[in-house]
């Protein structure tokens, strides 16, 4: 009844995979869809930041130091 803890083997996951590479452990694949998705997400984040800055300027309360 000797039970050893079986640990998960070390994974060698890479961030980006080339289109023609046979690797299986990757997060993003270097393709047109990934690039388009990155541009769309980046544009949305820029619009959100711009909206936050603009709303901060628009709704700024005047300082009434009487």
Backbone torsions as a table, in degrees:
resi	resn	phi	psi	omega
1	UNK	NA	39.4	175.4
2	UNK	-85.7	112.0	177.6
3	UNK	-111.2	120.1	176.4
4	UNK	-96.8	148.2	174.0
5	UNK	-70.0	123.5	178.2
6	UNK	-95.1	115.1	-178.6
7	UNK	-88.8	151.8	176.7
8	UNK	-71.0	135.7	179.6
9	UNK	-65.4	152.4	-178.8
10	UNK	-65.9	131.7	-178.8
11	UNK	-96.6	145.5	178.4
12	UNK	-114.4	59.3	-178.5
13	UNK	-73.8	132.5	178.1
14	UNK	-106.9	157.0	-176.5
15	UNK	-74.9	-48.5	-175.3
16	UNK	-125.0	137.0	178.4
17	UNK	-115.1	137.3	174.5
18	UNK	-70.2	157.2	-175.6
19	UNK	-60.6	-39.9	-174.1
20	UNK	-99.2	10.5	-178.4
21	UNK	-83.0	139.1	-178.3
22	UNK	-84.1	8.0	-178.1
23	UNK	-61.1	151.3	178.3
24	UNK	-109.9	-27.4	-176.9
25	UNK	-96.3	96.3	178.5
26	UNK	-150.7	162.2	179.3
27	UNK	-101.6	-51.2	178.8
28	UNK	-118.0	148.4	174.2
29	UNK	-107.6	135.9	-179.3
30	UNK	-76.7	91.7	-179.4
31	UNK	-144.6	175.9	-178.8
32	UNK	-64.7	-36.4	-179.4
33	UNK	-65.5	-41.6	179.3
34	UNK	-64.7	-42.4	179.6
35	UNK	-65.4	-42.1	178.6
36	UNK	-64.3	-43.2	177.9
37	UNK	-61.8	-40.5	178.1
38	UNK	-62.4	-43.0	179.8
39	UNK	-64.9	-41.5	179.9
40	UNK	-64.4	-46.6	180.0
41	UNK	-64.3	-40.6	178.3
42	UNK	-63.4	-41.6	178.5
43	UNK	-63.8	-41.5	178.7
44	UNK	-64.2	-43.1	178.6
45	UNK	-63.7	-39.3	177.6
46	UNK	-64.7	-41.3	177.3
47	UNK	-63.6	-39.2	178.5
48	UNK	-64.6	-46.3	179.5
49	UNK	-62.8	-42.7	178.2
50	UNK	-62.1	-41.3	178.8
51	UNK	-64.6	-39.2	178.7
52	UNK	-66.2	-43.7	179.1
53	UNK	-65.2	-44.3	-179.5
54	UNK	-64.4	-41.2	178.9
55	UNK	-68.9	-31.6	175.9
56	UNK	-66.8	-36.2	177.4
57	UNK	-74.6	-38.0	-176.5
58	UNK	-72.8	-41.5	-176.2
59	UNK	-97.0	19.2	-179.6
60	UNK	-66.2	129.7	-179.8
61	UNK	-83.7	136.5	178.6
62	UNK	-70.7	147.5	-178.5
63	UNK	-89.4	111.2	179.2
64	UNK	-96.2	89.0	177.8
65	UNK	-97.0	94.1	-175.7
66	UNK	-87.7	NA	NA
